[in-house]
Amino acid sequence: MFKTSTLFFLLLWSFTGVSQVSVPPVFGTNMVLQQGIEIPVWGWASKGEKVTVTLDKNTATAKAGKNGKWQVKLPKMNNGGPYKMTIKGKNTLSMENILIGDVWVCSGQSNMEFKVAGTKNSAVEIAAANYPSIRLFTVKKRVSKEPQVNLEDGEWSICTPQSVPNFSAVGYFFGRNLNEHLKIPIGLIHTSWGGTVAETWTSTETIAKDADFSEKLTKLQTVDMKTTKVGPNDYPTLLFNGMLNPIIPYGIKGAIWYQGESNASRAQQYKRVFPNMIKDWRTKWNQGNFPFLFVQLANYMKPVTEPVESDWAELREAQTQTLQLENTGMANIIDAGDAGNIHPTDKQVVGYRLSLAARKVAYGESLVYTGPTYKSMKIDQNRIYITFDNIGGGLKVNNKYGYINGFTIASENGDFKWAKAVLINSNTVLVINETIQNPAAVRYGWANNPDDLNFYNAEGLPANPFRTDSRPGKTK
């Protein structure tokens, strides 16, 4: 009798368990939902089961499909809260302390994963991290051969000194700057993995169009993930499948990205891989060309005494060229790196400069968000005149003699040599090397670690490294 009763209970539990309405962990108490758009909410239930979602005074209803999946879109809401959400089918789920604001995805490799606890002045920063309208969510690391529809776990946390130490430092400082400036709730979804390449964060549909990865994609189809130890860089798509697809199409304002170190040896390839990844995310989210902001590689490694080719400089060039995509912005941190540490601890400046980009690109503020950028070149005998955009209040040289460090010149087929550079008016620099009578090209900050750069605009933002030539370089 006992065994029969136990069996009956287990069968009943199994049956009712299948019919339970459920949602991904990204929906829960303390979450931030995106303002100003229809709010997507989805989950699973029994086939054909009616599911009703209520948020404040708004209600939407759906029926679960053959695979049990359901999705609703709640009406647009303005920032505010806290609100309560209920999701009702045969059972009822309740979520509380929900805010409506702006949600940002924070992704990339180790410099995005870098924790608040490791930053400069971390003790002071952590103690001050009481921001009840900033909410934090971290996606658990996972590789997957196929796109996953759910996360293994995760929960939203209110930003406090207890929750912030292990969160992404760049994400936190970015969100804090926006929260303080905009006075609206900010939700941060952190999904990154140290040492990873851009192609692993890209979907199969996009990366399959790139011939460089066809062999690896074909091989991936034969891999048994249960018996083969596969890392995030072994094949393309693995982290898109495991750590990004499960949160799509959660409503977002945009994304911030800090990555590129692992692609530096293939910088020329990155010129198409990176923008293709951005377009891929936008296609998958189906939320238009949402703002995508990224961090340019910092200065790193031992400075060189003579001009040389540089894969990190070429990667920075690839990042700069990606700004041709609509609604993108870049935080230049060429002055914030550490020669001996690929993970510079000053993540405050990174978050701040990303927030400036957000205020310009995502929020339409009229401000100078970046340093001087190359505009044009004019050659007059042995002199080269370089003009700049994004000069803000004017070009500035942090040198009492007025000399600008980091410029080099070359003739048509000659080697690059250090050059003398001086500011001659509000937007123009004169560059010259008396030994080169027929100069043809100029470079600025073209090195893994360009030493002692001192060229800014009046707003204190550093000039962006650039070159005027198109030589094959180191990563052709």
C-alpha positions in Angstrom: 0.0 0.0 0.0 2.8 2.4 0.9 4.6 1.7 -2.4 1.4 2.2 -4.4 0.7 5.5 -2.7 4.2 6.7 -3.2 4.1 5.8 -6.9 0.8 7.6 -7.3 2.2 10.8 -5.6 5.3 10.8 -7.8 3.2 10.4 -10.9 0.9 13.2 -9.8 3.9 15.4 -9.0 5.5 14.7 -12.3 2.3 15.5 -14.2 1.7 18.8 -12.3 5.3 19.7 -12.6 5.1 19.7 -16.3 2.1 22.0 -16.2 3.7 24.6 -13.9 4.0 28.0 -15.4 7.7 29.0 -15.3 9.9 31.9 -16.5 13.6 32.3 -17.1 15.6 33.5 -14.0 16.1 36.9 -15.7 12.5 37.6 -14.7 12.3 38.0 -11.0 12.0 40.1 -7.9 14.1 43.3 -8.0 14.4 43.3 -11.8 14.4 46.4 -14.0 12.2 46.3 -17.1 12.9 48.5 -20.1 10.9 51.8 -20.3 9.5 53.2 -23.4 9.0 49.9 -25.3 6.5 47.1 -25.2 7.9 44.8 -22.5 8.4 41.2 -23.6 7.8 38.5 -21.0 8.1 34.8 -21.8 8.2 31.4 -20.3 6.8 27.9 -20.4 3.6 26.1 -19.5 1.5 23.1 -20.6 0.6 23.0 -24.3 -2.4 25.3 -24.9 -2.4 26.6 -21.3 -3.6 30.2 -20.9 -1.1 32.5 -19.2 -1.9 36.0 -17.9 0.8 38.4 -17.0 -0.1 41.5 -14.9 2.3 44.4 -14.1 0.8 47.2 -12.1 -2.4 48.0 -14.0 -1.3 46.4 -17.3 -2.3 42.9 -18.3 -1.5 40.7 -21.3 -2.6 37.1 -22.1 -1.1 34.3 -24.2 -1.5 30.6 -24.8 1.4 28.2 -24.6 2.3 26.7 -28.0 2.9 23.0 -28.8 6.4 23.3 -27.3 5.0 24.9 -24.2 6.5 28.3 -24.9 4.5 31.4 -24.4 5.3 35.1 -24.7 3.4 38.4 -24.1 4.2 42.0 -24.6 3.1 44.4 -21.9 2.3 48.0 -22.9 4.9 50.7 -22.7 5.6 52.2 -19.3 7.5 55.2 -18.1 10.3 54.9 -15.6 9.2 54.4 -12.0 8.1 51.7 -9.5 8.3 49.7 -7.4 5.7 47.4 -9.0 4.5 43.8 -8.6 4.2 41.3 -11.4 2.0 38.2 -11.3 2.1 35.4 -13.9 -0.9 33.2 -13.6 -1.7 29.9 -15.3 -2.6 26.7 -13.4 -0.2 28.1 -10.8 0.7 31.7 -10.0 4.2 33.3 -9.8 4.7 36.6 -8.0 7.6 39.0 -8.3 8.0 42.2 -6.3 10.1 45.4 -6.1 10.2 45.8 -9.9 11.4 49.0 -11.4 10.9 50.5 -14.9 14.0 52.2 -16.2 16.9 51.5 -18.7 18.5 48.0 -19.0 22.0 47.6 -20.4 23.8 44.4 -21.3 27.4 44.3 -20.2 29.5 41.8 -22.2 33.0 41.0 -23.4 36.1 39.3 -22.0 38.2 39.7 -18.8 38.2 43.5 -18.5 34.4 43.4 -18.5 34.4 40.5 -16.1 36.9 42.3 -13.8 35.2 42.7 -10.4 34.6 45.9 -8.4 36.6 44.3 -5.6 39.7 44.4 -7.7 39.6 48.1 -8.7 41.6 51.0 -7.3 40.1 52.4 -4.1 37.9 49.3 -4.0 37.1 49.5 -0.3 35.8 53.1 -0.6 33.9 52.3 -3.7 32.2 49.2 -2.2 31.3 51.0 1.0 29.6 53.7 -1.0 27.7 51.4 -3.3 24.2 52.0 -1.9 22.0 52.5 -5.0 18.6 51.1 -4.5 17.5 52.0 -8.1 20.5 50.1 -9.7 19.9 46.4 -10.1 22.4 43.7 -11.0 22.1 40.4 -12.8 25.0 38.1 -13.7 24.6 35.3 -16.3 26.3 32.1 -15.2 29.1 30.9 -17.5 28.2 28.2 -20.0 29.3 27.0 -23.4 26.7 25.3 -25.7 26.7 23.7 -29.1 23.1 24.8 -29.7 21.3 28.0 -28.8 19.9 27.6 -25.3 16.4 28.9 -24.4 16.9 29.2 -20.6 19.6 30.1 -18.1 20.6 27.6 -15.4 20.1 30.1 -12.6 20.6 33.7 -11.6 18.8 36.4 -9.7 18.5 40.2 -9.6 20.1 42.0 -6.7 19.7 45.5 -5.4 23.1 47.4 -5.6 24.5 47.4 -2.1 28.0 47.0 -0.6 27.1 43.3 -0.2 26.1 42.7 -3.8 28.5 44.9 -5.7 32.0 43.5 -4.9 31.8 40.5 -7.4 29.9 42.4 -10.1 31.5 43.7 -13.3 33.4 46.9 -12.4 33.0 48.5 -15.8 29.3 47.7 -15.7 28.8 49.1 -12.2 30.7 52.3 -12.8 28.9 52.8 -16.1 25.5 52.2 -14.5 26.3 54.4 -11.5 27.2 57.3 -13.7 24.0 57.0 -15.7 21.9 56.6 -12.6 23.3 59.6 -10.9 23.0 61.8 -14.1 19.7 60.6 -15.4 17.9 60.0 -12.1 16.2 56.8 -13.5 16.5 53.1 -12.5 19.3 51.2 -14.2 19.4 47.5 -14.7 22.7 45.8 -15.6 22.8 42.3 -17.1 26.4 41.1 -17.0 27.4 38.3 -19.4 31.1 38.0 -20.0 33.9 35.5 -20.0 37.6 36.3 -19.7 40.0 35.5 -22.6 37.2 35.1 -25.1 37.1 36.0 -28.8 34.3 38.0 -30.6 33.3 35.1 -32.8 32.2 33.0 -29.8 29.7 35.7 -29.0 28.2 35.6 -32.5 25.3 33.4 -33.7 25.7 30.5 -36.2 23.6 32.3 -38.8 26.1 35.2 -38.9 29.4 33.5 -38.4 28.5 30.9 -41.0 28.8 33.6 -43.7 32.4 34.2 -42.9 34.7 31.7 -44.7 37.4 31.9 -42.1 35.2 30.0 -39.7 33.5 27.4 -41.9 35.9 24.6 -41.0 35.4 25.1 -37.3 31.6 25.3 -37.6 31.5 22.1 -39.6 33.7 20.4 -37.0 31.5 21.6 -34.2 28.6 19.7 -35.6 30.5 16.4 -34.9 31.5 17.3 -31.3 29.9 15.5 -28.4 29.8 18.1 -25.7 29.2 15.5 -23.0 32.4 13.7 -23.6 34.7 16.4 -25.1 36.1 19.1 -22.9 35.2 22.2 -25.0 36.3 25.7 -23.9 34.7 29.0 -24.9 37.3 29.7 -27.6 37.5 26.3 -29.2 34.6 27.0 -31.6 32.6 30.0 -32.7 29.0 30.6 -31.3 29.5 28.8 -28.0 28.9 31.7 -25.7 26.2 33.3 -27.9 24.4 30.0 -27.5 25.0 29.5 -23.8 25.1 33.0 -22.4 23.4 35.4 -24.7 20.6 33.6 -26.5 18.8 32.8 -23.2 18.3 36.5 -22.4 17.1 37.5 -25.8 14.6 39.3 -26.3 14.6 40.8 -22.8 13.9 44.5 -23.3 17.1 46.6 -23.3 18.2 50.2 -23.9 21.6 49.0 -25.3 24.8 47.2 -24.7 28.4 47.9 -23.6 31.3 45.8 -24.7 34.9 45.5 -23.5 36.8 43.0 -25.6 39.5 42.7 -28.3 42.6 41.6 -26.6 42.0 38.0 -27.6 41.4 39.0 -31.3 44.5 41.4 -31.5 46.6 38.9 -33.5 43.8 38.8 -36.1 43.0 42.6 -36.1 42.3 42.8 -39.8 39.8 40.0 -39.5 38.2 41.8 -36.6 37.3 44.7 -38.9 34.5 42.5 -40.2 33.9 40.1 -37.3 33.2 42.8 -34.7 30.7 44.9 -36.7 29.1 41.7 -37.9 28.7 40.6 -34.3 27.0 43.9 -33.4 24.6 43.6 -36.4 23.9 40.0 -35.3 22.9 41.0 -31.8 20.6 43.7 -33.2 19.0 41.3 -35.6 18.4 38.7 -32.9 17.0 41.2 -30.4 14.7 42.6 -33.0 14.7 45.9 -31.2 16.1 48.1 -33.9 19.7 49.5 -34.0 19.9 49.8 -30.3 23.0 51.7 -28.9 26.1 49.6 -28.8 29.0 51.2 -26.9 32.5 49.7 -26.7 35.9 50.3 -25.1 39.0 50.7 -27.2 42.0 48.7 -26.0 44.1 50.5 -23.4 47.8 51.1 -23.6 49.7 47.9 -22.5 53.1 46.2 -22.6 56.6 47.8 -22.5 56.8 51.0 -24.5 59.1 50.8 -27.6 62.0 53.2 -28.3 61.5 53.2 -32.0 58.4 53.1 -34.2 57.3 49.5 -35.0 54.2 47.7 -36.3 51.6 46.8 -33.7 48.8 44.3 -33.6 47.1 46.2 -30.7 47.2 49.4 -32.7 45.6 47.6 -35.6 42.9 46.3 -33.3 42.2 49.8 -32.1 41.9 50.8 -35.7 39.4 48.1 -36.3 37.4 49.4 -33.3 37.5 52.9 -34.6 36.3 51.9 -38.0 33.4 50.1 -36.3 32.0 53.5 -35.4 30.8 53.7 -39.0 27.8 51.6 -37.8 24.8 53.6 -36.7 24.3 54.2 -33.0 27.7 53.1 -31.8 30.1 54.9 -29.5 33.6 54.2 -28.3 35.4 55.0 -25.0 39.0 55.8 -25.7 41.3 54.7 -22.7 44.7 55.0 -24.4 45.8 56.9 -21.3 44.3 54.6 -18.6 46.2 51.4 -19.1 49.1 49.7 -17.2 52.2 48.6 -19.0 52.6 45.6 -16.7 49.0 44.6 -16.3 46.5 43.6 -19.1 43.8 44.3 -16.5 44.2 48.0 -15.5 42.5 48.7 -12.2 41.2 52.1 -13.0 37.8 50.9 -14.2 36.2 54.2 -12.9 37.5 56.1 -15.9 36.3 53.4 -18.3 32.7 53.5 -16.9 32.7 57.3 -16.9 33.8 57.5 -20.6 31.3 54.9 -21.6 28.6 56.9 -19.8 29.6 59.9 -21.8 29.2 57.9 -25.0 25.8 56.7 -23.8 24.7 60.3 -23.0 25.6 61.3 -26.6 24.5 58.2 -28.5 21.7 56.7 -26.5 20.2 59.8 -24.8 20.9 62.5 -27.5 22.7 65.0 -25.2 24.7 67.7 -26.9 28.2 67.1 -25.4 31.7 66.1 -26.5 32.0 62.5 -25.4 35.3 61.6 -27.0 38.8 63.1 -27.6 40.2 64.6 -30.9 39.8 62.3 -33.9 41.6 62.4 -37.2 39.8 64.4 -39.9 42.2 65.2 -42.8 45.8 65.5 -43.9 47.5 68.2 -46.0 51.1 67.8 -47.2 53.1 71.0 -47.9 56.7 70.1 -49.0 58.2 68.4 -45.9 55.4 69.5 -43.6 52.2 67.7 -42.8 49.1 69.4 -41.4 46.6 67.3 -39.6 43.1 68.5 -38.7 40.8 67.0 -36.1 37.2 66.6 -35.2 35.8 66.4 -31.7 38.0 69.2 -30.5 35.4 70.4 -28.0 36.7 73.5 -26.4 39.9 73.3 -28.3 42.9 71.1 -28.7 45.2 70.8 -25.6 48.8 69.7 -25.1 49.8 68.6 -21.7 53.4 69.9 -22.1 54.7 73.3 -21.1 56.7 73.5 -24.3 53.8 72.7 -26.5 55.3 69.5 -28.1 52.9 66.6 -28.8 54.3 63.1 -28.2 53.5 60.1 -30.2 53.6 61.2 -33.8 55.6 59.5 -36.5 56.2 60.2 -40.2 57.2 58.1 -43.2 57.9 58.7 -46.9 56.1 56.6 -49.5 58.1 53.4 -49.0 60.2 54.4 -46.1 60.2 53.5 -42.4 58.3 55.5 -39.9 60.4 57.9 -37.7 59.6 60.0 -34.7 58.3 63.4 -35.6 58.1 66.8 -34.0 54.4 67.9 -33.6 53.0 71.2 -32.5 49.6 72.8 -32.2 49.2 75.7 -34.7 45.5 76.6 -34.2 42.3 75.3 -32.6 42.0 72.2 -34.7 45.3 71.7 -36.5 48.6 70.1 -35.7 51.9 70.5 -37.7 54.0 67.4 -38.0 57.5 67.4 -39.3 60.7 65.4 -39.4 63.6 67.4 -41.1 65.2 64.2 -42.4 62.2 63.2 -44.4 61.8 65.6 -47.4 58.9 63.8 -49.1 56.6 62.7 -46.3 53.5 60.6 -47.3 52.0 59.3 -44.1 51.5 60.1 -40.4 50.7 57.9 -37.5 49.8 58.8 -33.9 49.8 56.6 -30.9 50.6 53.7 -33.1 52.0 51.1 -30.6 50.9 48.5 -28.1 51.7 51.0 -25.5 52.3 54.5 -26.9 54.4 56.2 -24.3 53.5 59.4 -22.5 50.8 60.6 -24.8 49.9 64.2 -24.0 47.3 65.2 -26.6 43.8 66.0 -25.5 40.8 68.3 -26.0 39.8 70.9 -23.5 37.3 68.5 -22.0 40.2 66.2 -20.9 39.6 63.4 -23.3 42.6 61.9 -25.1 43.2 62.0 -28.8 42.3 58.8 -30.7 45.3 56.8 -32.2 45.2 56.7 -36.0 47.2 56.3 -39.1 46.9 57.9 -42.6 48.5 55.0 -44.5 47.0 51.6 -45.3 50.2 49.4 -45.3 49.5 45.7 -44.7 50.8 45.9 -41.1 51.3 43.0 -38.7 48.0 41.2 -38.9 47.4 41.2 -42.7 
